[in-house]
C-alpha cells in the first residue's frame, strides 16, 4: 500500500501533464490521489511526511486548485501541517541566524548549503520544506574555530565522521519514528562540512570545485542574510547530496523533487546549463553521479532534461545504470525510512577498486561496530531514564530486523538483477556492444 500511495503522489507531482514518468516500472500501480479515502490518507500521511513530499504536494494542489478533490479531513490535515511548518521554519530561521552571527563574529568562512539556501529557486516557499538541521560548508582551516564558536552558544559536538562534524544543542527526548514532524524543534543541529565531496572520498574521488568561497553570493531569507554557493555549485551540491545517500541506505524523495522542480523551472536557461555541463564534464565520476541522480529524478517526476545535459545523461547501450533505474530505482526510492538495500545492486558500477568495493559492501551488509544511536545529542541525564533505555533497545532490535529483511530482499533481487543484466547484454547487437564497452 505504501508504494502504491507514494506512486500516486509522485504522479500528482509530475511536471509533464501529458506524459507519465519515464518508466512506470513493473511495480507501479496507477491510482488517482482523489480515490484514497480519509482512512487510507490517515495511514499513509506519516510516510509522506518522512519522505518530505507532504508540503510540496499541498503547495502544488493549492497552485492548481485541486484541493477540493480530496476529503475535507485530509485538506484540514494538510493545512494544519502548512501552518505548523511555517511556524517551525520561522523558529529555525531565528536559530540559524544566531548561529550565522556567532560564526561571523569568530571570522569563520562559511557558506550555507541546502536548507534555506534553496529558497525560492528549488521550492518557492520555506513552509514547503521540512528540515531538521543546518548544513554549512566551512573553510578547512576554520573548522575547529567554527566548532568552538558554536559551542559558546550552546552546541555540543555529537559526532565526527571524516571531514564532517555534527553538533547539537542537547535535547531531552528522542524523536519517535511516527512522531508529528512539524512541531517546533527542540534544540538545534548543525553539520559542518570542510569538503565539497566527502563520502567515500578515497575510494570514489571527485574533482570538486575549488572556487566555491570565491564565487559564493549573498542571499537573504526572511530577515537573515548569509553566503550561499553560486548557482551552478548549488546544483552540483544537490546532485552529490543525493548521490551520497545513494551510497548509503535511504534518500528522501524531497531531494529528488527539488532537483526535478529546478530542472523544470529553469529548463530554458541555456547559458546556465552549459555552465553546469562544463562543471560535470570535468570529471568522469561527477558525470556518472549526475547521470544517475538526474535520470532518477526524471524517472519519478517526468521533469524535462535541458539540451546541454543530454550528452551527460545519455547512457551507452547495455548500461547497468540505465537498467537499474528502469527496474529498481522506484523500488528503492518509494519506501519509508530506513529504506532497503536495492541500491547495492548498482554500487559496484561506481567502484573501480575491487578491494574498496568489497570493504564498502561488507560495511553495508553487516555494519558491525557502526550502529546508529537512537538520538545524537540527547542530554546525559535523559539517556539514563528507563523510557530512553527501552526506546533505544527497541530501536536497536528494529535495526537488526531491518538488516535481516533488507538483506533477504537483496539476495532475491540480486538473482533477478543478474538475469536482467545477462538478457540485456545478450539483446545488444555487436555494434552496440562495442559502443557500450568504449
C-alpha positions in Angstrom: 0.0 0.0 0.0 2.8 2.4 0.8 4.4 2.1 -2.6 1.1 2.4 -4.3 0.3 5.6 -2.4 3.7 7.2 -2.9 3.4 6.3 -6.6 0.1 8.3 -6.8 1.8 11.2 -5.0 4.7 11.1 -7.5 2.3 11.1 -10.4 0.5 14.1 -9.0 3.8 15.9 -8.6 5.0 15.1 -12.1 6.0 18.0 -14.4 4.7 16.7 -17.7 0.9 16.8 -17.8 0.6 14.6 -20.9 3.5 12.3 -20.2 3.9 9.7 -17.4 7.2 9.2 -15.6 9.9 8.0 -17.9 9.3 4.3 -17.0 6.5 3.4 -14.6 8.2 0.2 -13.6 6.7 -3.2 -13.1 5.6 -2.4 -9.5 3.8 0.9 -10.2 0.0 0.9 -9.9 -1.8 3.9 -11.3 -4.4 5.4 -8.9 -5.5 9.0 -8.5 -5.0 10.7 -5.2 -8.7 11.6 -5.1 -9.5 7.9 -4.9 -7.9 7.4 -1.5 -10.3 7.5 1.5 -9.7 9.5 4.7 -8.7 6.3 6.5 -6.1 5.5 3.8 -4.7 9.0 3.9 -4.5 8.8 7.7 -2.5 5.5 7.5 -0.1 6.8 4.9 0.4 10.5 5.6 3.1 9.8 8.2 5.2 8.1 5.5 4.6 11.1 3.2 5.8 13.4 5.9 9.0 11.4 6.3 9.9 11.3 2.6 9.3 15.0 2.6 6.6 15.3 -0.1 3.5 16.3 2.0 4.0 20.0 1.8 5.3 20.2 -1.8 2.2 18.2 -2.7 0.0 20.6 -0.9 1.7 23.5 -2.5 1.0 22.0 -6.0 -2.6 21.3 -5.1 -3.1 24.8 -3.9 -1.4 26.2 -7.0 -3.6 24.3 -9.4 -6.8 24.5 -7.4 -7.1 20.7 -6.9 -7.6 20.5 -3.1 -11.3 20.2 -3.4 -10.9 16.7 -4.9 -9.6 15.4 -1.6 -11.7 14.6 1.5 -12.3 17.5 3.8 -10.4 15.9 6.8 -7.4 15.4 4.5 -7.4 19.1 3.4 -7.6 20.1 7.1 -4.7 17.8 7.9 -2.6 19.3 5.1 -3.5 22.9 6.1 -2.6 22.2 9.7 0.8 20.9 8.5 1.3 24.1 6.4 0.6 26.4 9.3 2.7 24.3 11.8 5.7 24.1 9.5 5.6 27.8 8.6 5.8 28.5 12.4 8.5 25.8 12.8 10.6 27.1 10.0 10.3 30.7 11.3 11.8 29.5 14.6 14.5 27.6 12.8 15.4 30.7 10.8 15.9 32.6 14.1 18.1 29.8 15.3 20.1 29.7 12.1 20.6 33.5 12.2 22.0 33.2 15.7 24.5 30.5 14.6 25.5 32.5 11.5 26.1 35.6 13.7 28.3 33.6 16.0 30.4 32.2 13.1 30.8 35.6 11.5 31.9 37.2 14.8 34.5 34.4 15.0 35.8 35.2 11.5 34.8 31.8 10.2 34.5 31.5 6.4 31.3 29.5 5.7 28.5 29.2 3.2 25.1 27.7 3.8 24.3 24.6 1.7 20.9 23.1 1.3 18.2 24.3 3.7 17.4 28.0 3.5 19.8 28.5 0.6 17.4 26.7 -1.7 14.5 29.1 -1.2 12.9 30.3 -3.5 14.6 28.6 -6.6 14.2 24.9 -5.6 11.0 25.4 -3.5 9.2 28.7 -3.7 8.1 28.9 0.0 10.0 27.9 3.1 6.9 26.2 4.6 7.1 23.7 1.8 10.4 22.3 3.0 10.8 20.2 6.1 14.4 20.0 7.5 15.9 19.1 10.9 19.3 20.6 10.8 21.6 23.2 9.1 24.4 22.3 6.8 27.4 24.6 6.5 30.4 24.3 4.2 33.4 25.7 6.2 36.9 26.6 5.1 39.1 23.7 6.2 41.4 25.8 8.3 38.4 27.3 10.1 36.6 24.1 11.1 37.8 24.0 14.7 37.2 27.7 15.2 33.6 27.1 13.9 33.1 24.3 16.4 34.3 26.5 19.3 32.1 29.4 18.2 29.0 27.2 18.2 29.9 25.6 21.5 29.9 29.0 23.0 26.2 29.4 22.2 25.1 26.0 23.5 26.0 23.5 20.8 27.9 20.3 21.7 29.9 18.0 19.4 28.0 14.8 18.9 29.9 13.0 16.2 32.9 13.3 13.8 32.7 11.4 10.6 35.7 12.0 8.3 35.6 15.7 7.4 32.1 16.2 8.8 31.4 17.4 12.3 27.9 17.2 13.8 26.9 19.5 16.7 23.6 19.8 18.5 22.0 21.8 21.4 21.1 18.9 23.7 17.5 17.7 23.7 15.6 16.0 26.5 13.9 13.3 24.4 14.3 11.4 21.1 12.0 11.9 18.2 9.9 8.7 17.7 9.6 7.2 14.2 5.9 8.1 13.9 6.2 11.5 15.6 4.5 14.5 14.1 7.3 16.3 12.3 6.0 19.8 12.3 6.1 20.8 15.9 8.6 23.5 16.9 12.0 21.8 17.0 13.6 21.1 20.4 17.3 22.2 20.3 19.1 22.7 17.1 21.5 20.6 15.0 24.3 21.7 12.6 26.6 19.7 10.3 29.9 21.3 9.5 31.5 20.1 6.2 35.0 21.0 5.3 35.0 19.3 1.9 32.6 19.7 -1.1 32.7 15.9 -1.5 33.5 13.7 1.5 31.6 10.4 1.3 34.0 7.5 0.2 36.4 10.3 -0.9 39.3 7.9 -1.2 37.6 5.1 -2.9 35.4 7.4 -5.1 37.4 10.5 -5.7 35.6 13.5 -7.2 37.2 16.6 -8.8 35.3 19.1 -6.6 35.4 22.8 -7.4 38.0 24.8 -5.5 36.5 28.3 -6.1 33.3 27.8 -4.0 34.1 30.5 -1.5 35.4 32.9 -4.1 32.1 32.6 -6.1 29.7 32.4 -3.1 27.0 35.0 -3.2 25.0 36.9 -0.5 21.4 35.6 -0.1 18.6 36.7 2.2 15.8 34.6 3.6 13.4 36.5 5.7 15.4 38.7 8.0 18.7 36.6 7.8 21.4 37.3 5.2 24.2 34.7 4.6 26.5 33.5 1.9 25.4 30.6 -0.2 27.0 28.8 -3.1 26.9 30.1 -6.7 24.0 28.7 -8.8 26.0 26.0 -10.6 27.7 24.9 -7.4 24.3 24.7 -5.6 23.0 22.3 -8.3 26.2 20.2 -8.1 25.9 20.1 -4.3 22.3 18.9 -4.6 23.4 16.2 -7.1 26.2 15.0 -4.8 23.9 15.1 -1.7 21.5 12.6 -3.3 24.4 10.6 -4.6 25.9 10.5 -1.1 22.7 9.0 0.2 22.5 6.6 -2.8 25.8 5.2 -1.5 24.2 4.9 1.9 20.8 3.4 2.6 17.9 5.8 2.0 17.3 9.0 0.1 14.4 11.4 0.8 12.2 11.8 -2.2 12.0 15.5 -1.4 15.6 16.0 -2.5 14.9 14.5 -6.0 11.7 16.5 -6.3 13.7 19.7 -5.6 16.1 18.8 -8.4 13.2 17.9 -10.7 11.5 21.2 -9.9 14.6 23.2 -10.6 15.1 21.4 -13.9 11.5 22.3 -14.8 11.6 25.9 -13.7 14.9 26.8 -15.4 14.9 24.4 -18.4 15.3 27.2 -20.9 18.3 28.9 -19.2 20.7 27.6 -21.8 23.7 29.6 -20.5 23.3 28.2 -17.0 23.1 24.6 -18.2 26.1 25.0 -20.4 28.0 26.1 -17.2 26.7 23.1 -15.4 27.7 20.7 -18.2 31.2 22.2 -18.2 31.4 21.5 -14.4 30.1 18.0 -14.7 32.2 17.1 -17.7 35.4 18.0 -15.9 35.4 14.6 -14.1 34.0 11.2 -15.2 32.9 10.4 -11.6 30.9 13.6 -11.4 29.3 12.9 -14.8 28.3 9.4 -13.7 26.9 10.6 -10.4 25.0 13.3 -12.2 23.5 11.0 -14.8 22.3 8.6 -12.1 20.6 11.3 -10.0 19.1 13.3 -12.8 17.7 10.3 -14.5 16.2 9.1 -11.2 14.5 12.5 -10.8 13.3 12.3 -14.4 12.1 8.7 -13.8 10.0 9.7 -10.8 8.7 13.2 -11.7 8.9 13.4 -15.6 10.9 16.6 -15.4 12.4 18.0 -18.6 16.1 17.4 -19.4 18.0 20.6 -20.6 19.6 20.1 -24.0 23.0 20.9 -22.6 22.8 17.9 -20.2 21.6 15.3 -22.8 25.1 14.1 -23.5 25.8 13.7 -19.8 22.6 11.7 -19.3 22.7 9.6 -22.5 23.9 6.3 -21.2 25.6 3.7 -23.5 23.7 0.6 -24.7 23.8 -2.1 -22.0 24.5 0.4 -19.2 23.9 -1.1 -15.8 22.8 2.3 -14.6 20.1 2.6 -17.1 18.9 -1.0 -16.3 18.9 -0.3 -12.6 16.9 3.0 -13.0 14.3 1.3 -15.1 13.8 -1.7 -12.9 14.9 -0.9 -9.3 15.1 2.9 -8.8 11.4 3.2 -7.8 11.6 0.1 -5.6 14.5 1.8 -3.7 13.0 5.3 -3.6 9.3 4.7 -3.0 9.9 3.5 0.6 9.6 4.6 4.1 12.8 5.2 6.1 15.2 3.4 6.7 14.7 2.1 3.2 16.2 -1.0 1.7 19.5 -2.2 0.2 18.5 -2.5 -3.5 20.9 0.3 -4.3 23.7 -2.1 -3.6 22.9 -3.9 -6.8 24.5 -0.9 -8.6 27.2 0.3 -6.2 29.8 -1.9 -7.8 29.5 0.1 -11.0 31.0 3.1 -9.4 34.0 1.4 -7.7 37.0 0.9 -9.9 39.0 -0.5 -7.0 37.7 -4.0 -6.2 39.1 -4.2 -2.6 37.4 -0.8 -1.8 34.2 -2.2 -3.2 34.4 -5.3 -1.1 35.0 -3.2 2.0 32.1 -1.0 1.2 29.8 -4.0 0.6 30.8 -5.6 3.9 30.1 -2.4 5.8 26.7 -2.0 4.2 25.6 -5.7 4.6 26.8 -6.1 8.2 27.5 -2.7 9.8 29.1 -4.3 12.9 30.6 -1.7 15.2 28.9 1.2 13.3 25.5 1.1 15.0 23.5 4.3 14.7 22.3 5.8 18.0 18.7 6.5 18.7 19.3 10.2 19.2 22.6 12.1 18.9 23.0 15.0 21.3 20.4 13.9 23.9 21.0 15.2 27.4 23.1 12.9 29.5 20.5 12.5 32.3 17.8 11.6 29.8 19.9 8.7 28.5 19.7 7.1 31.9 15.9 7.1 32.1 14.1 3.8 31.8 12.0 5.2 29.0 15.1 6.0 26.9 16.7 2.7 27.6 13.6 0.8 26.4 13.2 3.1 23.4 16.9 2.6 22.5 16.6 -1.2 22.8 13.5 -1.2 20.6 15.4 0.9 18.1 18.4 -1.5 18.0 16.1 -4.5 17.6 14.3 -2.8 14.8 17.6 -2.1 13.1 18.6 -5.7 13.3 15.2 -6.7 11.8 15.7 -4.1 9.0 19.1 -5.5 8.1 17.8 -9.1 8.0 14.7 -8.2 5.9 16.5 -5.9 3.5 19.4 -8.4 3.2 16.9 -11.2 2.2 15.2 -8.8 -0.3 18.6 -8.0 -1.7 19.5 -11.7 -2.1 16.5 -12.5 -4.2 16.7 -9.2 -6.1 20.4 -10.0 -6.9 19.4 -13.2 -8.7 16.9 -11.3 -10.9 19.4 -8.5 -11.4 22.0 -10.9 -12.8 19.4 -12.4 -15.1 18.3 -8.9 -16.3 22.0 -7.9 -16.9 22.6 -11.1 -18.9 19.4 -10.7 -21.0 20.1 -7.0 -21.6 23.7 -7.8 -22.7 22.6 -10.7 -24.9 20.0 -8.4 -26.7 22.6 -6.0 -27.9 24.0 -6.0 -31.4 27.8 -6.4 -31.9 28.0 -2.6 -32.8 26.1 -1.7 -29.6 28.3 -3.9 -27.5 31.4 -2.1 -28.9 29.9 1.3 -28.2 28.9 0.3 -24.7 32.4 -1.1 -23.9 34.0 2.1 -25.3 
